[in-house]
Amino acid sequence: MIFFIVGFIASIVGAISGLGGGIIIKPVLDAVTTLDASVISFLSTCAVFTMSCSAVIKHIRYKTKFEKPTTILLGSGAILGGLIGTEIFEFIVEFINKDKLVKIIQNGLLFTLLISILIYINLPNKKQFHIKNRIFIILLGYTLGMISSFLGIGGGPINITALTLFFSMDLKNASVNSIILILFSQASKIITLLISNSIPLGLDISTLLCIMLAAVLGGLLGTAINKKISKAKLIIAYNAVMLFVIITCSWNIVRLF
């Protein structure tokens, strides 16, 4: 039941804000379960992928406008980045061979990233660019995909920051395009794990199906809310989620030490 509740709530919030759900699922499951980091990362990846599929389909039905050229280029880079990020994570897990230390590294990196992102997003006169160079856009997508796959979070906060900073999108527009990038990066991660037969040991299929079902339902509901919510309320929701995850990461780091 805990997996369904976490997956459902995280997917609603993820679809509303563009954060993807993994940003909540990963640290919360670290906090409330004793599962290995690789199992939690895989559950989070599958949930986020499922959520993003349902959200994108819903957005298409709503005829939502996407920044197609930019998002496609970013997504292309994210596919390769997702592959590399997965390989890096698998290597570190095997090299360190201490699940607790892997979780500390992930939560520490996530905490640092989220603090930086929260500060930037709320700057009154933040610097923004209008990048057009295709090579730069693909490389940026590669970087975003790699980071999100390594952390097992889907990459929503990082995507939104990049879309805001480099392409001058507002939070509402960035949240929609972020979901597409999440779909690209998480798909490549799942495919990599399946091809390399690297599905983590200890994975319970019933738990996986439960959290994926929750992600579908949460993604559909969250997308419907996204279409109706105002930009001002979206910013409030975004900040609240970021603060919650920062606090959860802090708790995980202290607890694991």
GIPENOR-V632798 format. One record per pair of residues at least 24 apart in sequence whose C-alpha atoms are under 7 Angstrom apart, sorted by the first residue. I is the first residue (numbers start at 1). GAP is how many residues later the second one is. Records with the same first field share a line. If there is no record, write none. Layout:
# GIPENOR-V632798
I = GAP ; GAP
This chain:
# GIPENOR-V632798
3 = 204 ; 207 ; 208
4 = 206 ; 207 ; 210
7 = 40 ; 204 ; 207 ; 208
8 = 206 ; 207 ; 209 ; 210
9 = 209
11 = 40 ; 204 ; 207 ; 208
12 = 206 ; 207 ; 209 ; 210
13 = 209
15 = 40 ; 204 ; 207 ; 208
16 = 206 ; 207 ; 209 ; 210
17 = 158 ; 217 ; 221
18 = 138 ; 157 ; 158 ; 160 ; 161
19 = 137 ; 138
20 = 28 ; 134 ; 136 ; 159 ; 162
21 = 27
22 = 26 ; 130 ; 131 ; 132
23 = 130 ; 131
24 = 221
26 = 126 ; 127
27 = 221 ; 222
28 = 220
30 = 222
31 = 221
36 = 63
37 = 62 ; 65 ; 66
38 = 162
39 = 161 ; 164
41 = 111
43 = 165
44 = 108 ; 109
45 = 107 ; 109 ; 141
46 = 166
47 = 164 ; 165 ; 168
48 = 106
49 = 134 ; 137 ; 138
50 = 162 ; 165 ; 166
51 = 164 ; 165 ; 168
52 = 127 ; 128 ; 130 ; 131 ; 167
53 = 130
54 = 162 ; 165 ; 166
55 = 164 ; 165 ; 168
56 = 124
58 = 162 ; 165
66 = 111
67 = 110
71 = 106 ; 110
73 = 64 ; 65
74 = 63 ; 64 ; 66 ; 67 ; 107
75 = 66 ; 106 ; 109
76 = 62
77 = 61 ; 62 ; 64 ; 65
78 = 63 ; 64 ; 66 ; 67 ; 103 ; 106 ; 107
79 = 66 ; 105 ; 106 ; 109
80 = 62
81 = 61 ; 62 ; 63 ; 64 ; 65
82 = 63 ; 64 ; 67 ; 103 ; 104 ; 106 ; 107
83 = 105 ; 106 ; 109
84 = 62
85 = 61 ; 62 ; 64 ; 65
86 = 63 ; 64 ; 103
88 = 62
89 = 61
100 = 156
104 = 149 ; 152
106 = 45
107 = 142 ; 146
108 = 145
111 = 135 ; 138
114 = 128 ; 132
117 = 44
121 = 40
127 = 38
128 = 36 ; 37 ; 38 ; 40
129 = 36 ; 37 ; 38 ; 39
130 = 36 ; 37 ; 38
131 = 35 ; 36
145 = 40
149 = 37 ; 40
154 = 28 ; 32
155 = 27
156 = 26
172 = 59
